[in-house]
Each structure stands twice: as structure tokens, then as C-alpha cells.
Amino acid sequence: MPELLTRTELNPCKAEPQKLSIEKSAAGRRGLRLPASGRPAGEHLPAEQLRKTAPKLPELSEFDVVRHYTNLSRLNFSLDTHFYPLGSCTMKYNPKINEELCALPGFAAAHPAAPDSAAQGTLEAMHNLEKLLCEICGLSAFTLQPSAGAHGEWCGILLARAYHAKRGDAARTEIVVADSSHGTNPASAALGGFNVITVKSGPDGRVDVAELKKHIGPRTALVMLTIPGTVGLFETEICKISAAAHAVGALLYMDGANFNALIGLAKPGDFGVDIMHLNMHKTFSTPHGGGGPGAGAVGVTKALEPFLPAPRVALENGVYRTKSDYPDSIGRLRAFFGNTGVLLRAYCWLRQHSPETLRLVAENAILNANYAMAGLKDLFPAQYGGWCMHECVLSTDPATTGGVRTLDVAKRLLDYGFHAPTVYFPLIVHEALMIEPTETESRESIDLFVAAMRAIHAEALENPELLKKAPHTRPVKRLDEVGAARQPDIRW
Ligand SMILES: *Cc1c(COP(=O)(O)O)cnc(C)c1O
């Protein structure tokens, strides 16, 4: 296991230290020794599957391994080390106490197949969480089963299908989405077996109600909107939209993955949403990114409740029970009860808040995004005027910045010590830079980010080549991202 030594004091005469490396593995070196098992090796395994020669693994002390992984982890940008304004992803601070609470042995060591009588604490937490989510969203019931936002969307689509089927309305084969909807919306609709109809946004980046009306009718099962939209805007005509959807017999679905923009401020049930999902791993305190576990809780109105996935938790005579006898249920969506670790963190987070502080979450998310936008939009124009919600979408203009594109700005930000915002999304904005500071950042860290962006803009005017080759200070230079995804080199 060679390790590069790059400390400048090794070679103080040159700015760039020489690259020294040494093989650290030594035969017989060990981090720990297991006690002898007292059984012959490979006792129960077929002879042809046993190794003839030992694997060629590095042989290292525990200290070497600890150092190796600690150093590797420091090469990354992470939420605990850097400002991380990745739009639509809500990379916010998750209080560490929630990690401790969900790891309490009574929760973490519970067997997933434990009988209800041995899991009363977990069931009570799930039951209470469902009630809190109903209250916050103005809906009648929630399922906590789906494992991610997209899984929640798919659940919602199956619910809509079951609802229309139960009414004997088989003609509803279409789902209408906005062109500013999150990419998972049309994908989930297609996966649910529906034809996807896309409505073009109006010039203000919002759904154009007149245009929407042209696309909905007796074939529409669901109008599916991301709220706020991926351009960071609230659908100010949402009451007209829900009235129009309901007038033709369709249901209204809200992708509420970015609910930190609305929590405590507005209840989707009040503006006519029939089904919605929340991303517990964005709004409700779970570190995410890198494909870790998530939860996409789905809420519904009374009319859709019978179709929710089973099992559900019910409180009967003071005892929590998992119940499966729901004849109209769409069935199970995953093994056991869901990602309870993520759900427990959400429950802990909610219990630490009051209605007033939840409202502050949304207000600060909105304030921070508008503050960042105000500091940048003279140099990085905003496509749509007015206020944004939890994120702002700006853009780079290569015509005025020596051909510098959004990708170059994003890469240069790494040199300044910031994770890049989301880039080239939403697709309807040219050279998009989608910035979501989140409610947990301080004014100082946003000021620093704005200062870095402004410095980068000045660099673009002076020396565009500097930006086109960025990053310069990171352990790896600009990567072939398509190549990295298609042919990943994951060996040491
Ligand atoms: C993140 C996100 C999703 C998808 O959530 P996953 O948990 O990644 O499946 C869907 N819609 C919106 C608006 C999102 O921001």
C-alpha cells in the first residue's frame, strides 16, 4: 500500500514537494489477531471452493489502516467540513444528538422480525411520527415504508392507480408533469405504467394554468408537481391548479422532497394536494448523499387512506400493533417496516422543534437563499425575477466571461474550499447554477461563499484559462466524469 508523502518540509527548497512513496505492507504485520477457532479451516465448504493460495492483501498494523482511511476521508468534501450548497439536495446540518438517539440499543438492536409486543417503543415512535407529519402537511395518513423520494413517488402513483381502479375509472392512463419537475417525477410516472404528458412552464418559471388545462381531462390520473419547483419558486396559482385537476376528476400529487421551504408555513392539504411525499433524509435530519439510506414518507387525504401500503401501525387499547388487514391496500413496498433509523432521526428532530421553530426552519431556508441570490445576481443572472424559496437558480454567461462555463465555475469553487452547487439542472435554465444554502448556514458562511463566487467571476474576466483547467489544488484534477461513471476504477 504505497502512500504519497507530500509534506513540504521534506523538500523545503521547492514549492512542489517531490513525490515520495514507500510500500507499507510487510509480511506478517497485523492489526489484530483472532483467537484460534478450534475447528479445521473450511470445514463445511466444498473442497473446490477453497482457496489454494492466500489472497494478496496488504498486511498492515491497525494504525496504518486508521491513518489510511482517515487520510482518504479528508480528500472528500463533506457536510461536516465544507459549505455544501448543492441545490435540491438540502445538504444541511443534522444535529449529532439524533445519531445517538436512533442508535439507542432498544431501537438499533431490535430484530426486524420481533413481535409487536417486543417492539412497542419503535412502533410508538413510528405512530407518533405519522401523526406529526399529518399535522404538518394537513393530510389524513402517512406511510413510512418507501425508502427514498423516488420510491415515495412510485408509491403515490400506485395509490392513484388503485384509487381510480376502485372507482371503476380505467380510462385514466396519463400523468401530467411540469417541465420544471424533478427528473424522478416523469420517471416514476413511466415506471408506474402511465403515459407522461409534459406541460411547458410559463415565462415566470411557474406552471401556466391555461396551458395545464389544455393537457388535462378524462384521461388524467394525476397532476404531479414539484413544489417548490426545481427553479426554486412557489406555485402561486396552486389553488387554481388543484381546482382544475379536481374538476376533471384527476388527483394532485406534490413532490415535497424540498419541504424545508414550506414546513410550518403552509400545509399542502390546505391547497388541495391529495398525495405527497417528503424526503426524510433531506428536510428531517439524516445525513445523506452517496446513496445512503433514506425514507420517502407518503401522505394522503382520507379518500386515499384505504390504499396505503400495509402493514400499518395502529394503537388499540393502549397497545401498538402492526396491522395488515386492509383489503384495498397496494401491499408491501419493502421488507419490514421501512428504514427505521432514518425515521427515528426524523422523529427526534421534530420533537426538538415547536410549531414556531419549524416555521423558522422554512423562513431561514428562504432568507438564506434570497441572501445568496442578492449577493450574486448582478454577476450571475437569475433567469426569473422576484423572490425565490429555499434555493436560487442563477447562470453563467460564457459570452461575457471569456467562454467560462458553469462547470468551470463549479470546479474553481473547489479550490476556494466550497462544494459546488448543483449544475446544469434544472434543464430549462441555460448554464444553470442551483444554489441551496439551507437554513443551517450562518450569514458569515454565505458571505464567504458569495465572496468566492465574485472572486471567481473576476478571474473569469482576467484569466479564463485558469478556470477552464480548475481545480488546481485538489488531490485529483478535472476528471472525465462520464468515463468515471461508465468505467469506474475501484481497485486500489
Ligand atoms: C431529491 C429529490 C427527489 C428524489 O429523492 P431520492 O430520495 O433521491 O429518491 C425527488 N424530487 C425532488 C424535488 C428532490 O429534490
The ligand as an ORCA input file, in Angstrom:
! r2SCAN-3c Opt
* xyz 0 1
  C     -34.051     14.615     -4.085
  C     -35.314     14.783     -4.795
  C     -36.050     13.670     -5.254
  C     -35.543     12.247     -5.187
  O     -35.307     11.779     -3.900
  P     -34.440     10.457     -3.683
  O     -34.509     10.194     -2.221
  O     -33.059     10.771     -4.161
  O     -35.050      9.370     -4.491
  C     -37.266     13.894     -5.855
  N     -37.736     15.154     -6.028
  C     -37.048     16.240     -5.611
  C     -37.627     17.609     -5.831
  C     -35.814     16.097     -4.998
  O     -35.134     17.183     -4.596
*
